[in-house]
């Protein structure tokens, strides 16, 4: 493991519960040193008795964590935090960046790939989106930002689940899954999620992209195969039901869900797979061209590719136009060798993507 400090980007619409979660990180006795970067310190409403000392924009808490505010430049703030490092030890166990009011988390995530100084000292761990189970359907209907936050996430925390019925939750989860088939959905009440499910996920670590089984990534609660943990579906590589039809029986008149389903979101996840080996050169050229032409509309993409003549799996991921890919571990002796990828974005032409992907067959 590197000595880079992992960074979690926390997104979520107003009222989703980010402040509750951040307050927990800043005040609970978890024995870690976290740095929380917020847009506006005043919003967090921290009890002054818990603040030990403040210098410039940085407030130290009595549990060892610090909180600071972004006034303009994220890169400058991170550089300032790094100066608090003691020789030979990372300054913090993790950094959490809250993105209130920033439309698309993309530019924040890109900072951690683009700026050399930031990249040398930190590593983007994941983008986590908090959504409010009671109001998310309306937010998704009327807010482009809310849809982007969900689509971009590595993990979705469905908060305030105690305020809605099970039927409404199932309808909400089905819609979140259409927007983002990659992110596991974890239910929570009052942001009571264990911190290890928010921090240290390795969402941007190529070596930890274990499986992408778009058809089975997130069956709805109570459906066959639902495993309530972050590795949903990894044990069923050959399960191949049609995702679109799997949820059809949830669409009968839930009052909150009906409107959501009638509303076709502009963002969706498109899953591609191929059972024949790929020509590595053709595939790389196709992916480069695709991201060059449509990168603004592609929020996230991940894939595991079976390259002809290569014993290792080619794993890639993209954030808009920024692509990283690498040959990871060898295929297992009894492992099904196949290529699969998910592209999440707006105005994506599913038929063209499928044709382009399949044309890369060796």
C-alpha positions in Angstrom: 0.0 0.0 0.0 1.3 3.5 -0.7 1.8 6.2 1.9 -0.5 8.5 0.0 -3.5 9.7 1.9 -6.8 8.4 0.7 -9.4 11.0 -0.3 -13.2 10.4 -0.2 -15.4 12.9 -2.1 -18.8 13.1 -0.4 -21.7 14.4 -2.5 -25.4 14.7 -1.9 -28.2 17.1 -2.3 -29.2 19.5 0.4 -30.9 17.7 3.2 -29.5 14.3 2.3 -27.7 14.0 5.6 -24.1 15.0 4.8 -23.8 17.3 7.8 -24.9 14.6 10.2 -22.3 12.2 8.7 -19.5 14.9 8.7 -20.4 15.8 12.3 -20.0 12.1 13.3 -16.6 12.0 11.6 -15.4 15.1 13.3 -16.7 14.2 16.8 -16.9 10.5 17.3 -14.2 8.7 19.2 -13.0 6.5 16.3 -9.3 6.9 17.0 -8.4 8.1 13.5 -7.2 11.5 12.3 -9.4 12.7 9.5 -9.4 16.0 7.7 -12.8 17.2 6.5 -12.8 19.9 3.8 -16.2 21.6 3.6 -17.6 24.4 1.4 -18.7 26.5 4.3 -17.6 25.8 7.9 -20.6 27.6 9.4 -23.0 25.1 7.8 -21.7 22.2 9.8 -22.7 23.8 13.0 -20.1 22.3 15.2 -20.4 22.8 19.0 -17.6 25.2 20.0 -16.7 23.1 23.0 -15.4 20.4 20.6 -13.1 22.8 18.8 -9.6 22.8 20.4 -7.8 25.4 18.3 -8.1 27.2 15.0 -5.5 28.7 12.7 -6.4 30.4 9.4 -9.2 28.2 8.0 -8.3 25.0 9.9 -10.2 24.0 13.1 -8.8 21.3 15.3 -11.3 19.0 17.0 -10.8 17.3 20.4 -11.0 13.9 18.7 -7.9 14.6 16.7 -9.6 15.4 13.4 -9.5 18.8 11.6 -12.0 20.7 9.6 -11.3 23.4 7.1 -13.2 25.3 4.5 -12.6 25.6 0.8 -12.6 29.2 -0.2 -11.8 28.9 -3.9 -8.9 26.6 -4.3 -9.0 22.9 -3.3 -5.4 22.4 -4.4 -4.2 25.2 -2.0 -6.2 23.7 0.9 -4.7 20.2 0.4 -1.2 21.7 0.2 -1.9 23.4 3.5 -3.1 20.2 5.1 0.0 18.4 3.9 2.3 20.9 5.7 0.8 19.6 8.9 2.5 16.3 8.3 5.1 15.0 10.8 8.3 13.6 9.2 7.9 9.9 8.4 4.1 9.7 9.0 1.1 10.7 7.0 -0.6 13.7 8.4 -4.1 12.1 8.3 -5.7 8.7 8.0 -8.0 10.1 5.3 -9.3 13.3 3.8 -13.0 13.9 3.2 -14.0 16.6 0.7 -17.6 17.7 0.8 -19.0 19.1 -2.4 -22.2 21.0 -1.5 -23.5 23.0 -4.4 -20.9 21.8 -6.8 -22.9 20.4 -9.7 -20.8 17.5 -11.0 -18.3 15.9 -8.7 -16.2 15.3 -11.9 -13.9 18.3 -11.6 -13.2 17.7 -7.9 -12.3 14.0 -8.7 -10.2 15.1 -11.6 -8.1 17.4 -9.4 -6.6 14.2 -7.8 -5.5 12.9 -11.2 -4.4 16.1 -12.8 -2.4 18.2 -10.3 1.0 16.6 -9.8 1.6 17.8 -6.2 -1.8 16.6 -5.1 -1.3 13.3 -6.9 2.1 12.8 -5.2 0.6 13.0 -1.7 -3.0 11.9 -2.0 -5.0 9.2 -3.8 -8.7 9.5 -4.7 -10.4 6.6 -2.9 -14.0 7.0 -3.8 -17.0 9.3 -4.5 -19.8 8.5 -2.1 -23.3 10.0 -2.7 -25.8 10.4 0.1 -29.4 10.5 -1.0 -32.5 11.2 1.0 -35.0 8.2 0.5 -38.0 10.4 1.1 -37.2 13.2 -1.4 -34.8 11.7 -3.9 -37.4 10.9 -6.5 -38.5 14.6 -6.7 -34.9 15.8 -6.7 -34.0 13.4 -9.5 -36.9 14.7 -11.5 -36.0 18.4 -11.2 -32.3 18.5 -10.7 -29.5 17.7 -13.2 -27.0 18.0 -10.3 -28.8 15.4 -8.2 -28.8 13.0 -11.2 -25.1 13.6 -11.8 -24.2 13.0 -8.2 -25.9 9.6 -8.2 -24.4 8.7 -11.6 -20.9 9.6 -10.5 -20.8 7.7 -7.2 -18.8 4.6 -6.3 -21.2 4.0 -3.4 -24.7 5.3 -2.8 -25.9 5.7 0.8 -29.7 5.7 0.8 -30.4 7.7 4.0 -33.5 8.3 6.0 -34.9 4.9 5.0 -37.1 4.9 8.2 -39.2 7.7 6.7 -40.6 5.6 3.7 -42.2 2.2 3.1 -40.3 -0.8 1.8 -42.2 -0.6 -1.4 -41.1 3.0 -1.9 -37.5 2.0 -1.1 -37.6 -0.7 -3.8 -38.8 1.8 -6.3 -36.1 4.3 -5.4 -33.4 1.7 -5.5 -34.5 0.5 -9.0 -34.3 4.1 -10.3 -30.9 4.7 -8.7 -29.6 1.5 -10.2 -30.7 2.6 -13.7 -28.7 5.8 -13.2 -25.7 3.9 -11.8 -25.4 0.1 -12.2 -21.9 0.2 -10.7 -22.4 1.6 -7.2 -23.5 -0.6 -4.4 -26.5 0.9 -2.5 -26.3 0.8 1.3 -29.4 1.7 3.4 -29.0 4.0 6.4 -31.1 5.9 9.0 -29.8 9.3 10.3 -26.5 8.6 8.4 -25.7 5.8 10.9 -23.5 4.1 8.4 -20.2 2.5 9.6 -17.3 4.7 8.6 -15.5 1.8 7.0 -18.3 1.7 4.4 -17.6 5.3 3.5 -13.8 5.5 3.8 -11.2 3.1 2.3 -13.4 1.7 -0.5 -10.7 1.7 -3.2 -13.3 2.9 -5.8 -10.5 4.3 -8.0 -8.0 1.5 -7.4 -7.7 -0.5 -10.6 -6.4 -3.5 -8.6 -9.6 -3.5 -6.6 -12.1 -3.6 -9.5 -12.8 -7.2 -8.7 -15.8 -7.9 -10.8 -18.1 -5.9 -13.0 -21.2 -7.9 -13.5 -23.6 -5.3 -14.7 -26.6 -7.6 -15.0 -26.3 -8.7 -11.4 -24.5 -5.9 -9.6 -27.5 -4.8 -7.5 -30.6 -6.9 -7.5 -33.4 -5.2 -5.6 -34.0 -6.1 -2.0 -35.9 -9.3 -1.6 -35.1 -10.5 -5.1 -33.3 -13.7 -5.7 -29.6 -13.3 -5.3 -29.7 -10.1 -3.2 -26.7 -10.2 -0.9 -26.8 -7.2 1.5 -23.2 -6.2 1.3 -20.8 -4.4 -0.9 -19.9 -7.4 -3.0 -23.4 -8.0 -4.2 -23.4 -10.6 -6.9 -19.7 -11.4 -7.2 -20.5 -15.0 -6.4 -22.8 -15.5 -9.4 -20.7 -14.7 -12.5 -23.0 -16.6 -14.8 -26.2 -15.1 -13.7 -27.4 -13.2 -16.7 -31.0 -12.0 -16.3 -32.2 -9.0 -18.3 -31.8 -6.2 -15.9 -34.5 -4.1 -17.4 -37.2 -6.7 -16.9 -36.0 -7.9 -13.5 -37.6 -4.9 -11.9 -40.7 -4.7 -14.0 -42.9 -6.1 -11.3 -42.1 -3.2 -9.0 -43.7 -0.7 -11.2 -47.3 -1.1 -10.1 -48.7 2.0 -8.5 -46.3 2.8 -5.5 -47.4 6.4 -5.0 -43.9 7.7 -4.8 -42.4 5.4 -7.4 -44.9 5.7 -10.2 -43.9 9.2 -11.2 -40.2 8.4 -11.0 -40.6 5.5 -13.4 -42.7 7.4 -15.9 -39.9 10.0 -15.9 -37.0 8.8 -18.2 -33.8 10.1 -16.8 -31.3 11.7 -19.2 -28.4 9.8 -17.5 -28.2 6.0 -17.6 -25.8 3.2 -17.3 -25.1 1.1 -20.3 -23.7 -2.4 -19.8 -21.7 -4.2 -22.5 -20.3 -7.7 -22.6 -18.6 -10.0 -25.1 -17.7 -13.7 -24.7 -14.9 -13.7 -27.4 -11.4 -12.3 -26.7 -10.7 -8.7 -27.7 -8.0 -7.3 -29.9 -6.1 -5.1 -27.4 -5.0 -2.5 -30.0 -8.4 -2.1 -31.5 -10.1 -1.9 -28.1 -7.7 0.8 -26.8 -8.1 2.8 -30.0 -11.9 2.6 -29.8 -11.9 3.6 -26.1 -9.6 6.6 -26.7 -11.7 7.8 -29.6 -14.9 7.4 -27.6 -13.7 9.3 -24.6 -12.2 12.0 -26.9 -15.5 12.5 -28.7 -18.0 11.9 -25.9 -16.0 12.3 -22.7 -18.0 15.3 -21.5 -21.1 13.2 -21.5 -19.5 10.1 -20.0 -19.4 10.6 -16.2 -17.8 7.2 -15.3 -16.8 4.0 -17.0 -15.3 0.8 -15.7 -14.4 -2.4 -17.4 -12.5 -5.7 -17.3 -11.4 -6.9 -20.7 -10.2 -10.3 -22.0 -7.4 -9.4 -24.4 -6.4 -12.0 -27.0 -3.0 -13.6 -26.3 -2.7 -12.0 -22.8 -3.0 -14.0 -19.6 -3.8 -11.0 -17.4 -7.0 -9.1 -17.2 -7.0 -5.6 -18.7 -8.8 -3.3 -16.2 -9.8 0.3 -17.0 -11.8 3.2 -15.7 -12.5 6.7 -16.9 -13.7 9.9 -15.3 -15.0 12.1 -18.2 -11.9 12.1 -20.6 -9.3 11.0 -18.1 -8.6 7.3 -18.6 -6.5 4.9 -16.6 -6.0 1.3 -17.5 -3.6 -1.5 -16.6 -3.0 -5.2 -16.9 -4.0 -6.6 -13.5 -3.9 -10.2 -12.1 -4.0 -13.3 -14.3 -7.3 -14.9 -15.2 -8.0 -17.9 -12.8 -7.8 -21.4 -14.2 -11.5 -21.9 -13.7 -12.6 -18.3 -14.2 -14.9 -17.4 -17.0 -12.9 -15.3 -19.4 -15.2 -12.6 -20.8 -15.1 -8.8 -21.4 -17.6 -6.5 -19.7 -17.8 -2.7 -19.3 -20.3 -0.2 -17.9 -20.5 3.4 -19.3 -22.6 5.9 -17.3 -23.5 9.1 -19.0 -26.0 11.2 -20.7 -27.2 11.0 -24.3 -25.2 7.8 -24.9 -26.2 5.8 -28.0 -26.5 2.2 -26.7 -26.6 0.6 -30.1 -23.5 2.5 -31.3 -21.6 1.7 -28.1 -22.5 -2.0 -28.4 -21.5 -2.2 -32.0 -18.2 -0.4 -31.3 -17.4 -2.6 -28.4 -18.2 -5.8 -30.3 -16.2 -4.7 -33.3 -13.1 -4.9 -31.1 -13.3 -8.7 -31.1 -10.1 -10.4 -32.1 
